[in-house]
């Protein structure tokens, strides 16, 4: 290896190191970092007969928003019984909503809540659609104590 090659390798290494230290990385690096942070916004969803609950991690801010069918966003306030957010002791956020409240949508065979969340230290909104399978209940009830 001649001196020119050594200088070129050293220059490339120092340039890459300087770019990494100053945060001047490529768009690919920034996009990868953004995708990794977006993953932190995904909740654990629990479905029940009446509604769904989504437990977010501690990096999600408590200013959740829900989108209506026209695309406008509305803040999800504290618990009003049918839809809301709760902040748990460990600072994690929990969203709950009944299937007939809070801009829930039926899409095919599932019920969807189209949410917008923000992570701590960020201004951008991340779209998070939470969903549960649509459960069809029978219309007639049978009284088990009454036999014909």
C-alpha positions in Angstrom: 0.0 0.0 0.0 1.5 3.3 -1.0 1.4 6.6 1.0 -1.4 8.0 -1.2 -3.7 5.0 -0.4 -3.0 5.3 3.3 -3.8 9.0 3.2 -7.0 8.4 1.3 -8.1 5.7 3.8 -7.3 7.9 6.7 -9.1 10.8 5.2 -12.2 8.7 4.5 -12.1 7.3 8.1 -11.8 10.8 9.6 -14.6 12.2 7.4 -17.0 9.4 8.4 -16.0 9.8 12.1 -16.6 13.6 11.9 -20.0 13.1 10.2 -21.1 10.7 12.9 -20.0 13.0 15.7 -21.7 16.1 14.4 -24.9 14.3 13.4 -24.3 15.1 9.8 -25.0 11.5 8.7 -26.8 10.4 5.6 -30.5 10.5 5.0 -30.5 6.7 5.3 -29.0 6.9 8.8 -31.6 9.5 9.9 -34.4 7.5 8.4 -33.3 4.3 10.2 -33.1 6.2 13.5 -36.6 7.7 12.8 -38.0 4.2 12.1 -36.4 2.8 15.3 -38.0 5.6 17.3 -41.4 5.1 15.6 -41.3 1.5 16.8 -41.3 2.8 20.4 -44.7 4.3 19.7 -46.4 1.0 19.1 -48.7 -0.2 22.0 -49.8 -3.6 23.3 -53.5 -3.9 22.4 -56.0 -5.9 24.4 -59.5 -6.7 23.0 -62.6 -7.3 24.9 -66.3 -7.7 24.1 -67.0 -4.0 24.8 -63.9 -2.2 23.6 -60.1 -2.2 23.4 -57.2 -1.0 25.5 -53.8 0.0 24.3 -50.8 0.2 26.7 -48.1 2.5 25.4 -44.5 2.6 26.6 -43.1 5.4 28.8 -41.7 7.4 25.9 -45.2 8.2 24.5 -46.5 11.6 25.6 -49.9 11.9 27.2 -51.4 14.1 24.4 -53.0 11.4 22.3 -55.2 12.4 19.4 -57.7 10.5 17.4 -58.6 11.1 13.7 -62.2 11.3 12.5 -63.4 10.0 9.2 -62.6 13.4 7.5 -59.0 13.2 8.7 -59.2 15.9 11.4 -57.5 15.2 14.7 -59.1 15.6 18.1 -57.5 15.4 21.5 -58.3 12.3 23.6 -59.0 13.6 27.0 -59.1 11.9 30.4 -61.5 9.1 31.0 -65.2 10.0 30.4 -66.3 6.4 30.6 -66.4 5.5 26.9 -63.1 6.7 25.7 -60.0 8.2 27.2 -56.4 8.0 28.5 -54.9 7.2 31.8 -51.4 7.7 33.0 -50.2 4.7 35.1 -47.8 4.9 38.1 -44.8 3.8 36.0 -45.6 6.8 33.7 -46.9 4.6 30.9 -49.9 5.7 29.0 -53.1 3.6 28.5 -55.8 4.4 25.9 -59.2 2.8 26.2 -62.3 3.1 23.9 -65.6 1.3 23.5 -66.3 0.1 19.9 -69.1 2.7 19.6 -67.1 5.7 20.8 -64.2 8.0 20.1 -64.3 7.9 16.3 -64.0 4.1 16.1 -64.3 2.8 12.5 -65.3 -0.5 11.1 -62.9 -1.6 8.4 -63.7 -5.0 6.9 -63.7 -7.5 9.8 -62.1 -5.2 12.4 -62.7 -2.1 14.5 -60.0 0.5 14.2 -59.1 3.5 16.3 -56.8 5.8 14.2 -54.6 7.5 16.8 -51.8 10.1 16.6 -49.0 9.9 19.2 -45.8 11.8 20.0 -42.7 10.6 21.6 -40.9 12.5 24.4 -38.4 14.9 22.8 -40.1 15.0 19.4 -42.6 17.3 17.7 -43.7 15.1 14.9 -46.9 13.0 15.1 -46.8 9.3 14.5 -49.9 7.5 13.1 -50.8 4.4 15.1 -53.9 2.5 14.1 -55.0 0.1 16.8 -57.5 -2.6 16.0 -59.5 -5.6 17.2 -61.5 -8.2 15.3 -65.1 -7.4 14.9 -67.2 -9.6 17.1 -70.7 -10.2 16.0 -73.1 -10.9 18.8 -76.3 -12.8 18.3 -79.4 -10.6 18.4 -81.6 -13.0 20.4 -80.8 -14.0 23.9 -81.9 -17.4 25.3 -83.0 -17.6 28.9 -81.3 -20.7 30.2 -83.8 -21.1 33.1 -86.8 -21.2 30.8 -87.2 -24.5 28.9 -90.2 -25.2 26.6 
